[in-house]
């Protein structure tokens, strides 16, 4: 019985070592943006209206991270909150993506 338990333990460790746990990794800012944000803010972040254009008001992206992360997680005005589908790290990733990647794209 003792040897059987040890065999099961070793076998379980070998199997667990070969499993792919990549689904536990936080999604990148780009992935989150394309999945949740594009429908309102478009691919370039400029949206269809002033409210959905992330760059219409220059002060918006100079707002403190904490305030913008609260907007992402809890929602603001017509924008829904995403605390039920995003981790805090994923919200940080998408904010960084917007600040660093989208702001560099020229207007289309």
C-alpha positions in Angstrom: 0.0 0.0 0.0 2.8 2.4 0.9 4.5 1.8 -2.5 1.3 2.2 -4.3 0.8 5.7 -2.7 4.3 6.7 -3.6 3.8 5.5 -7.2 0.6 7.6 -7.4 2.4 10.6 -5.9 5.3 10.4 -8.4 3.0 9.8 -11.3 0.9 12.8 -10.3 3.9 15.0 -10.1 5.1 13.9 -13.6 1.7 14.5 -15.1 1.3 17.9 -13.4 4.7 18.9 -14.6 3.6 18.4 -18.2 0.3 20.3 -18.0 -0.1 23.8 -19.6 -1.1 26.4 -17.0 -0.7 29.4 -19.4 -4.5 30.1 -18.9 -3.6 31.3 -15.4 -1.4 34.1 -16.9 -2.9 37.6 -17.0 -4.0 38.7 -20.5 -1.9 41.4 -22.2 -3.2 44.9 -22.6 -3.5 44.4 -26.3 -5.6 41.3 -25.8 -7.9 42.9 -23.2 -8.3 46.0 -25.4 -9.3 44.0 -28.5 -11.6 41.8 -26.5 -13.4 44.4 -24.4 -12.7 48.0 -25.6 -12.7 48.0 -29.4 -16.5 47.9 -29.8 -16.8 51.4 -28.3 -13.3 52.9 -28.6 -12.3 51.5 -32.0 -8.9 49.9 -32.8 -7.2 53.3 -32.7 -8.8 54.5 -29.4 -10.5 57.4 -31.1 -14.1 56.1 -30.9 -17.1 57.3 -32.8 -17.9 60.2 -30.4 -16.2 62.6 -28.0 -17.2 60.4 -25.1 -15.6 57.2 -26.6 -12.5 59.0 -28.0 -9.8 58.3 -25.5 -7.7 61.2 -26.9 -10.4 63.9 -27.3 -9.6 65.5 -24.0 -5.8 65.7 -23.4 -6.3 65.7 -19.7 -7.9 62.3 -19.8 -4.7 60.4 -20.2 -2.9 62.6 -17.7 -5.3 61.5 -15.0 -3.7 59.4 -12.2 -3.5 55.7 -12.8 -5.7 55.0 -9.7 -8.6 57.0 -11.1 -8.4 55.5 -14.5 -8.1 52.0 -13.1 -11.2 52.7 -11.0 -13.1 53.7 -14.2 -11.9 50.5 -15.9 -12.9 48.2 -13.0 -16.1 50.0 -11.8 -17.2 51.8 -14.9 -18.0 55.5 -15.5 -20.9 57.2 -17.1 -22.1 54.9 -19.9 -19.0 52.6 -19.8 -19.6 49.4 -17.9 -17.2 48.2 -15.2 -15.1 45.1 -15.8 -14.2 44.0 -12.3 -16.1 40.8 -13.0 -13.9 39.8 -16.0 -10.6 41.5 -15.4 -7.9 41.1 -12.8 -6.3 44.2 -11.4 -3.2 43.3 -13.3 -5.1 43.0 -16.6 -6.6 46.4 -16.0 -3.1 47.8 -15.5 -2.0 46.1 -18.7 -4.8 47.6 -20.7 -4.2 51.1 -19.3 -0.5 50.8 -20.1 -1.4 49.6 -23.6 -3.6 52.6 -24.1 -1.1 55.1 -22.8 2.0 53.6 -24.5 0.7 52.1 -27.8 -2.4 53.8 -28.9 -1.3 57.3 -28.2 1.5 56.9 -30.7 -0.7 55.8 -33.6 -1.5 58.5 -36.1 -5.2 59.5 -36.8 -6.7 57.3 -39.5 
